[in-house]
Amino acid sequence: MPQVELSSGTIAYEDTGGDGPVLVFLHGVLMDHTVWRKVVPGLRGTYRCVLPTLPLGGHRTPMRPDADLSLRGQALLVGEFLDRLDLREVTLVLNDWGGAQLLLSEGRTARIARLALVACEAFDNYPPGRPGRSLVRAASIPGGLALLTHLLRLRPVRRAPNGWGAMTEHPIPDAIMDAWFRPARTDPGVRRDLAKYLTSTPPRRQLLEWSEQMRAFEGPVLVAWAAQDRLMPREHGPRLAGLFPRGRLAEIEGSRTLVPEDRPDELVRLLQDFLRTTSTPGTTGTTGTTVASGHEKTPGHGE
């Protein structure tokens, strides 16, 4: 994998290359870029897909000891990644982890043309649900993350309903999860990075202030929400779509949080439609406001 040196350390990434519009895909905690392995093949060629592995526990190389890996620090690291690779008019695609939304709160949007929020953390839902709270508790106890990541070698623990079992309708292949959990299990530096992130969640008031500041983003926003999600509240989907002047909502049936795992074909279709029907700076285009169960309804308004 290619790597790029940023202020916090080395970030590895995948890049399909090409001259098409750029999509940057971000993953969740204790995962890596392979969460998108079923989605990228449907977009490769038409679009340039860039997939960094963020320092959220699935990364192979620890960050510098003094790196700011808080929620805000991680978001700014994404912005630095876009700058370092000189990626422009990016469509930023988030799933599970929602921290990169803070780039909008910070006004760091010069390189972001569109945003796709796919069943991700939002508002004050950091960390999300019982799995998120369990991770925070483990990170707060000496040796807690080491114990947890060793337990995650066991299939019953992986598929427990209060853990990763809550994130998909169908089990994730063991080989994929082995690769996700191995860095934090075997490398104390990776566990240190993960603990820094997990124990730095800002208070609820700050999270809601940041969310309100996102209203200033004027680019198109797709909110693709999973109908069977157990971690991201269902009401957050329409609430997020209503936050943005050019927001549109899609509700995806037959999926929990990891839509790229459960419904990759439907997600590809939604992304293609979103990219085809929304404008970038200097062009004209149209947006809808509501898509339900993956099928577009008559828009309530247009541009």
Secondary structure, DSSP 8 states (H G I E B T S, - for coil): --EEEETTEEEEEEE--SSS-EEEEE--TT--GGGGTTTGGGTBTTBEEEEE--SSS--SS---TT---SHHHHHHHHHHHHHHTT--SEEEEEEE--GGGHHHHTT--TTEEEEEEEEE--TT--S-HHHHHHHHHHHHSTTHHHHHHHHTTSHHHHT-TTTGGGS-SS---HHHHHHHHHHHHH-HHHHHHHHHHHTT---HHHHHHHHHHGGG--S-EEEEEETT-SSS-TTHHHHHHHHSTTEEEEEETT--S-HHHH-HHHHHHHHHHHHHHS--TTS-----SEEETTEE---S---
